[in-house]
């Protein structure tokens, strides 16, 4: 069996961190670790993966892979699986990762674990831990198959630098125009100087207590001081202060940063589900009874409009 | 144009999860339409109101009580329903196989579903259905335009917003920000009782994924909580962030 493959999640050469997290963890499963990258002009990226332990880097470089499209990517992956027989193929649980993995798993007539937060992979068999009900419960599931397919949540594994051989294997392009069924008409990148919610080391979120866009500004100031991602509870999204893509919780994103700062968020169960696996949690809220304090490592009972600007001043000292 | 919407009955997102005999305890839990699917139902009804869709069919795979989810969707304005009776322990593969079979018999022009279920959080089923039926798909959409046998979808992508065109029939999965689902009116609820719902048995297939155990996460415990003047509180919090968390300040 040819070890574990990590599918490289990238757009225009920007590689998502979860790729490196998976490469580092894949070492633990034994056997060869390979990065698999599809794109146009991506060969230059290959050296990156050797730094994080990739023994091999499979590169499929062609115009057909210039932008992510499920049909061509899955067709290529299926052909490569047939040729090289990897034991497991891991994807980041990103929008593209889950899209591609789901179609691939069905094409292989296989089961799959998505959004896994832990994995033990052996030959032909794996046990994954999945957070269900947005983290209110955990399920351990066994997936068998050849290969094993799974998507892994960003941020649960550490990025560890370790030199691998990084032998580049240029693979034949197996996908054809007939495999493409989605026509990419446009892509508008999110214009933000802030990191993305699911990848950030620090997340600062604002809730009902922000009372409006002016409260969000206060929270943003703290976020930018820390180089943090901005998030929000359902209250601030439903009120239109923040876009839905910034919602943290059961109907939004699940995050696990090193530090989560909840400002003016009471901690409804559906919000707690999305952030309580953060390493450290801090909270500022006027209500001393707010449930957010039950999960906060550091809680301040107070008005965010007063405490947060003063906190910024203190942090700058 | 016939639009079919897959809905899953899930726990209310405010529900507290407990275990009983090693399984998720569903006693006393309020059941709802998966919020992502509810948005798909609303999207289908809006297509009908615009004169694009002529019929909206709801399909749910699940136990008998999933009928309530179908009735709710009918009360919102869908035309008829199909309950595919299936064990609640069916995995994503088995669900997709069962739903795809029911969908095939209906031969719809468009298949809508939520991109993920709020309970298992798998985000697999719509894409699997598309693969089984050999149809194009687009996931996590926030708007859709249907014209000339094509669906043009705006969707939430990694690091931005994508616009993708596919030919229909296609499977399209919704993000919750697509629309604001309506509450069923009293009239809608009355009418829903008379709308036809067919019941069929799911194709019997084995699960591919085996659940070994359920557990509750180690609960986080409350740490320090201070109630001081804002300047004192801010100073202590800054101190904790710098010395315990070791944050970097830009």
Interface residues (C-beta under 8 A of the other chain):
Chain A: X9 X11 X14 X16 X70 X71 X94 X95 X96 X98 X99 X102 X103 X105 X106 X107 X110 X111 X112 X113 X114 X115 X127 X130 X131 X132 X133 X134 X135 X136 X137 X138 X139 X140 X141 X142 X143 X144 X145 X181 X182 X183 X184 X185 X186 X187 X188 X189 X190 X196 X202 X224 X225 X226 X227 X243 X244 X245 X250 X251 X254 X258 X259 X268 X269 X270 X273 X276 X277 X280 X281 X282 X284 X288 X293 X294 X295 X296 X297 X298 X299 X300 X301 X302 X303 X306 X307 X308 X310 X311 X313 X314 X315 X316 X317
Chain B: X11 X13 X14 X15 X16 X17 X19 X24 X35 X36 X91 X92 X93 X96 X118 X119 X120 X121 X122 X123 X124 X127 X128 X130 X131 X132 X136 X137 X138 X139 X140 X152 X155 X156 X157 X158 X159 X160 X161 X162 X163 X164 X165 X166 X167 X175 X176 X177 X207 X208 X209 X210 X211 X212 X213 X214 X215 X216 X217 X219 X220 X221 X222 X223 X224 X225 X226 X227 X228 X230 X231 X233 X234 X235 X236 X237 X238 X239 X240 X241 X242 X244 X245 X247 X248 X249 X250
